[in-house]
């Protein structure tokens, strides 16, 4: 079933491949990093409370699992965790 054609895919891929200089790639990376930092500073008023809440949830997750494993009801566990967070905030302030 050989049709006599050779596989030219590797040669065609090399012929059409776009090569860029290391300087261009570096400058592109710097520009993209600058844009990302600008967008992060622009979104900071919204992103900061969200990331802080995720941080608190991650910190309290093992304690939540432990208290639930001890047989406490979920509402009581959540009440204790919220009281602990508020208590820590009052102690720091």
C-alpha positions in Angstrom: 0.0 0.0 0.0 3.0 2.3 -0.4 2.0 5.2 -2.7 5.6 6.2 -3.3 5.3 9.4 -1.3 7.8 10.2 1.4 6.9 11.7 4.7 7.9 15.4 4.5 6.3 16.4 7.8 9.6 16.9 9.7 11.1 19.0 6.9 7.9 21.0 6.5 7.7 21.6 10.2 11.3 22.9 10.3 10.7 25.1 7.2 7.6 26.8 8.7 8.8 26.9 12.3 9.1 30.5 13.6 12.2 31.1 15.6 12.5 34.0 17.9 15.6 35.5 19.5 16.3 35.1 23.2 16.2 38.9 23.5 12.6 39.0 22.1 11.5 36.2 24.4 13.0 38.0 27.4 11.4 41.3 26.6 8.1 39.6 26.0 8.3 37.9 29.4 9.1 41.2 31.1 6.2 42.9 29.4 3.8 40.1 30.4 5.1 40.2 34.0 4.6 44.0 34.1 1.0 43.6 32.8 0.3 40.9 35.4 1.7 43.1 38.2 -0.4 46.0 37.0 -3.6 43.9 36.9 -2.8 42.5 40.3 -2.4 46.0 41.8 -5.7 47.0 40.1 -7.6 44.0 41.5 -6.0 44.3 45.0 -9.1 45.8 46.7 -11.2 42.9 45.7 -8.6 40.1 45.6 -7.1 40.8 49.1 -10.2 40.0 51.1 -10.8 36.9 49.0 -7.3 35.6 49.4 -7.4 36.4 53.1 -10.6 34.4 53.5 -9.1 31.5 51.6 -6.0 31.6 53.9 -8.2 31.6 57.0 -10.2 28.7 55.7 -7.0 26.7 54.9 -5.6 27.4 58.4 -8.8 26.4 60.2 -9.5 23.3 58.1 -7.5 20.8 60.2 -9.1 22.1 63.4 -12.5 21.8 61.7 -11.8 18.2 60.7 -10.5 17.3 64.1 -13.5 18.8 65.9 -15.9 17.1 63.5 -14.1 13.8 64.1 -14.6 14.2 67.9 -18.4 14.1 67.3 -19.3 17.8 67.6 -22.1 19.1 65.5 -21.2 21.2 62.5 -23.0 24.3 63.7 -21.1 24.2 67.1 -17.8 23.7 65.3 -18.4 26.6 63.0 -19.4 28.8 65.9 -16.2 27.8 67.8 -14.0 28.6 64.8 -15.7 31.9 64.1 -15.3 32.9 67.8 -11.7 31.9 67.7 -11.0 34.0 64.6 -12.8 37.0 66.2 -11.0 36.4 69.5 -7.7 36.4 67.8 -8.5 39.6 65.9 -9.5 41.3 69.2 -6.3 40.1 70.9 -4.1 41.4 68.0 -5.9 44.8 67.9 
